[in-house]
Amino acid sequence: MSTDIDIVDATLRHGDRTVVDRLSLSIPAGQILVVTGPSGCGKSTLLRAIAGLRPIDEGTISVGGHRVTGTSGDRAMVFQDDALHPWRTVRRNIALALGLRGVPRGERRAETDRWISEIGLDEFADHLPRELSGGMRQRVQLARGLAGAPRAVLMDEPFGALDAQTRTSMQQLLIRTLHAHPATVVFVTHDVDEAVLLGDRIVVLDHAGAGVRRIVDVPRPRVDSVENRAARDEAAAALVGGDQIREKVPA
């Protein structure tokens, strides 16, 4: 089950420096919103605030109608670094999320094995993270995040460190997994092609404290089409500063 996310006049600061300034944005349940923009514009800071990993300085962030005041099992965070427990096998890393969700011990093995099959790592179930490739570790992290049945998934450049072939494979795995296990997603990336492939909407942030440069709707999400290529060009122009329009984000 997915949920809506509402951001109202959110301001986030690092010390005296404003990183995100009075941002308002509504993300409907089940939508994949991609956030991009130049380095230092506040993408990851915003993601951590939605996750409840850092306080908001002004305004509000609500998930499913409940104001975010800390972390919650309803929100899963997926990082660029896999963040797996190095002493736990693939199976035990995923089973941990099921335990936190309250799945009875007697049911965890079968459900864990289903997740391992979904991510294509049946032969590596008893391997430790150090024995896996980067792409494999990211598969485990994705499964662990979604196995907790979150209603919102927050992804901070999760495929940024992968080679091109592995990255493409992980993008397709994410699409398939979210089709089977729907959630509202906020996905941060620097890659415009990735943004258009995955997103229903793309928010292009300006430099720190300057707000939103443009919001681009993807006409046919997760489908290769001429209309999507036009959306890609629009997002790319905004990202490099070719579009100087500053738009107020609709509520």
N, C-alpha and C positions, 0 to 999 in steps of 0.2 A: 504494500500500500504506500503510495506517495503522498506528499503533502505540499502545501503552498508555503512560500517564503516571502515575507514582506519586510522591506527595508525602508524606513521613513526618516529622512533628514539625518542620516548617519554621518557622524564626524569621528574620524580616528586620527590620533596623533602619536608621533614618536617624540617624546619630550615636548619641545616648543614648536616642532615642525608638524604642520597639518599634512597628512598623507591622503586621506579621503575627506572631502568637504561636502556636507549636507547632501548626501546621495540618497535618492528615493527610487525604489525599484520594486516591482511586484513580479514574482516568478510563480506561475501557476503550477499546480500539482502535476507531476509527470513530465514537465518540460526540462530539456537540457539547455541550460544557459551557459554560453562560453564567454569568459572574460579575458580580454587581451589588452595590450597596451605596452608602452615603453617600460624598460626596467625602472623600478623604484616608484611606479605610479600607484601602488597600493593594492595590487591584485591579491597577493598572498595575505596581506594584512586584513583585507576584507573577508577572505575565505576563513581565516582563523577566528575572526569576530563572529561569523555565522556559526562556526563550530562551537563557539563558547570557550575557545582557548585563550582569548584575550578580551578584556572589557571594552565596551564601546564608550567613547568620551561624551558624545551627545547623540540624541535621537534614539530610535529603537530598531531592533531586529526581532521579528517574530517568526516562528515556524509552527505551522498548524494552529495559528491563533494564540500561541503561548510565547511570551517574551523570553528571549534568550538571556539567561543570567549565568550560564555555565554549560559544561558539556552534558550530553545526553545520548542514550543508546539509540534515539531516533535519528541521530546525525552521525555519519561515519566520515572519517577523514582519510584520504588516500594521498600519500606524499610521493615526491619524486624518488627519494630514498625509501627503500621498501619497508623499513621500520619493523621488520619481523623480529621475533625473539630468537636470537642465534642459537640458543640451547634447545629449542623446540623443533621437532620435525615438521614437515609440511602438514601432516595430519594433525599434530598437536597444536600448531599455530591456528589452523582453521577451527579446530574443536574448542579452542579458547573462546572464540566469539560466540559459539553456540552455548557454551556454559554461561557466559555473561548474559545471554538472551534468556536463559532459564530453561533451555531444552533439557529434559531429563537425561541423566547419564546413560541410561540404557538405549536411548535413541540417537545419541550423538555420533556413534561410529558409523551407522548407516547414512546419516545425513552428511557427515564429513566426507564419506566416500563418494556421495553423489556430487558434492562440490568439486572434489578432486577430479572426477570424471569430466565435469563440465569444463574445467580449465585444461584438460588434456594432460594431466600429470599422474596418471595411475601408476606408472612405473617408478615414480619418485616420491611416493607417499611417505616413506620412512627416511627420506634424505633430510639433512640439515640445510639451512639456507646457504652456508658456505659451499655446499656441494652442487649448487644450482647456478645457472646462468642468470644474468640480469633480467632477461625477459621472463624466465621461470619464476624468479622471486616476485616480480610484479604481478604475475598471474596469481600467486599465492596471496599477495596483499589484496588484490581485487576480490578474490574469493572470501578472504577473512573479513573484509569490510562489508560485503554484501550478505554474508552468512548471518550477520547479526540482525538481518531484516530491518535496516534503517529506512526511514521514510524520506531522508535526504542524504545524498552522497556528495561530498565536497572533495574535489580532486585538484591537487596543486602540481601541475605539469608532470603527471605520473609517468609519461612516456618520453620525457625530454632527454633522458640519458641513454636511450636505446638506439641501436642502429636502425637504419631506414626500414629494412625488411621486418625486423622484430617489432618495430613501432607500428607498421601497417597491420601486422598480425594481432597486436594488442588492441588496436582501434576496432578491428572487426570482432574480436572477442568481447570487448566492452559493449558494442552494439547488440550482439546476440544475448549477452547476459542481462542487459537492461530490458530487452524485450521479454525475457522469461521472468525477470524479477524487477518490475517497474519501481522507479524511485525518481524523485526530483533531483536534478544534478546541477551543480555549479562547477564548471570545469575551467581551470586556468591554463592558458597556453600562450606561447609566443608565435606559434605556427598558424598562419592564416588558413592553409589548406586543411589542417586538422580541425580548426574552428568551424569551417564550412561543412566538413564531412560529418562532424558529431552534433553540431548545435541546431536547435530550433531558432535561437536568436543569438546574436553576437553583440556584446557590449564592448566598445573600444574606449578605454579610459585615456584621458590626457595625462600630462605629467602630474606629479604629486600635488594635490591640493587644487587642481584645476577642473575637476569634475569629469564629465563624460564628453567625448568627442563625437561619437555617433553610435546609434543602435541600428543594427542591420538584421532584418528578418530573413531567414533562409527559406525560400519558397517551397522547396521539396527536401525536407531533412532526410539525411542518410541515403539520398539518391543522387547519382551523377546526372546532372541536367544542365541545359543552357542557362536556365534561370538561376541556378545556383552559381554558375560561373560569373554571372553579373554581380551577384551578392559578394562573391569572393573579391572581385575587383573593387567594389565599393568599400569593403572592409580593409583591403590592402591599402587603398588610397588614404583612408582615415588613419590607419596605423602609422604610415610614414609621414603623416602631416600634410598630405596633399589636399585634404579637405579641412579648411580652417573654420568650418561652421561648428559652433558649440551649441549642442541641443540640450534642452532641459529634459531629463528622463521622465517619461510618463509614469504616473502612479499605477 
